[in-house]
């Protein structure tokens, strides 16, 4: 159309202006979001926006270790401290003699541990591991026992034999089988011979029974021998100590692991089912300890007082510079009346004179007369001459 033509230059300007207007009308989302996050308050518009102080990154806190309390330190020290060693024995300590086979050797070890804190008890172990009452040709206890009693002079003797006696015995030059009638009769005679040796010297005798074994056959023979020991030892005045229950379960079966003297589960027997561990030896001694203490008396106490100079308190002498000056005074005579400045002792004043007119109390006590009541009082029973009462 004429007059409506627009030059190319002008058209380019119009397109450029519309593009700029559209760019201004559509704001950037990121800028808009930033503006929303950083909206200023009225105070910031009036006084300006304060400068931000960048905070340092948070540091990782190392947890502080709590100091152990006094109770925990005491408990730790108690657990870590080594047990006290054996105490020194006194000169007049009583001796405990233990004889027998390899079980007797374990009993001696257990009793030494039991009495290690008792200065008045010494345990003497004189055992032969392979010995018994059957093979007198190998080791003759009837000949050795009196020699040991005369040498050591023990306060109590402990015997443990029988574990090696399940074999033939020579009787009158002939071999007799185990558990046969001649064997049992001769075995009882040898038990009685040992008990008489202790009885003649008036030494208390404790005979310890055989513990169970893992083998049922060995345990059966041990029961038989324990019955023989009990009958003959008690008949001779000795004491038989049965330790069988300490090494079986509630059903009477052999156990390798069981309770020790403190009730803790420990291993009591060796892998062979015969020998004892250290805990087993201590448990055997536990059964004997009560009877042994009864014969030892107060000497078995760990609090035995030593009657020597080791128990005297230390004498500490102070230097002359630290000694206090003591003023000596003459003794006081209890009969001296001048202590308080007076001339007479307490209660030494003259007695007061007695009034010539007796009082109502004197009349009542001395003569039994109550006296005349005042006129008009309720106990005035006098009758006037006129015949009327006052």
Residue, then its C-alpha position, 0 to 999 in steps of 0.5 A: x500500500x502506498x504510504x504504508x511501506x516501512x523501510x528495511x532499516x526501520x523494520x530491523x529496529x522494531x524487531x530488535x526492540x520487541x526482542x529486548x522487551x520480551x527478554x526484560x518481561x521474562x526474568x531469569x528463574x535463577x535470579x528470581x529465586x536468588x532475589x526471593x532468598x535474599x529479601x531485605x527487611x525494612x531495617x536493611x533498606x534504611x541502614x543497609x545490609x550488614x556484611x556476612x561473616x563466614x563461619x569456620x567449618x565445624x571441627x570434629x569433637x574427640x570424645x573425652x575419656x572418663x577417668x576411672x572411678x575409685x571403685x573401678x580402680x580398686x576393682x582393677x587393682x584387686x584383680x591384677x594383684x598377684x595372690x599373696x605367697x605362702x607365709x613364713x612358718x613358726x618354729x612350733x608349727x604342727x605337721x601334717x604327714x601325707x603318705x600313699x600313692x600318686x593320689x596322696x601326692x596330689x592331696x599333699x599339693x592341695x593341702x599345702x595350698x590350703x594351709x599356705x597362709x597358716x603359719x602354724x601348719x606344715x604339710x609334709x608329703x611322703x608318697x610313692x606314686x606306684x606303691x600300695x598295700x599289695x606289693x610289699x616287695x616294691x615298697x613296704x609301707x608297714x616298715x616305712x610308716x613308723x619311721x616317718x611318724x617317729x622322724x616328723x612327729x606329725x599332729x595328724x597323719x593322712x593315708x591314701x592308698x589302693x589305686x595300684x592294688x588291683x593285682x595279685x598278692x603274695x600270701x604265704x609264698x603263694x600268688x592269690x588273685x584279686x578279690x579272692x577270699x585269701x586276698x581280701x583277708x590279707x588285705x584287711x590285715x595290712x590295713x589294720x597294721x597301718x592303723x595300729x601304728x598310728x594308734x600306738x603313737x596316739x596320732x589321729x589317722x585320716x584315711x582317704x577313699x579312692x576317687x572314681x575313674x573313667x573306666x567302669x571296671x576301675x570304678x567298680x573295683x574302687x568301690x569295693x576297696x573303699x568299703x574295705x577301707x571304711x569298715x577297718x579304719x573306723x573299727x580301729x578308731x580312725x576316720x574314713x573320708x569319702x571324696x567320691x561325690x566330688x568327682x561324679x555328676x548328680x547321676x553318679x557318673x564319672x565327670x572330667x569337668x566339674x565344680x571346683x571349691x568355689x563353684x566354678x566349672x573347671x577341668x578336674x581330671x586328666x585326659x587319661x581319666x585317672x590323674x588329677x589336675x591342679x583344681x582336682x588336687x585342691x578339691x581332694x584336699x578340700x574334703x580333708x581340710x575340715x577334719x584336719x583343722x579340727x585336729x590342728x586346732x588354733x594352729x591352723x588359723x591364718x591369724x596366729x600371733x607370733x610370740x616373738x619380737x616381729x609383732x612388737x610395734x615400732x618404737x619411734x624416738x623424737x628428737x629433743x627439739x620436738x619433745x614437749x617441756x613437761x612441768x613436774x608437779x608434786x603429788x597431791x595429798x587427799x587429806x590436805x584441806x588447804x587446796x581450796x583455801x579453806x580450813x576444813x574438808x568438805x562436810x566438815x562443818x559442825x552439826x546444827x543443834x537440835x531444837x528442844x521442841x520435837x517436830x511432828x516428824x520426830x514425834x511420829x518416827x520416835x513415839x508413833x504419835x501423830x500430834x494434835x490437829x489444828x482446830x477446824x481441820x478435818x482430822x480434828x476429832x477433839x470433843x469440847x466440854x460442852x459436848x459439841x465438836x468444833 
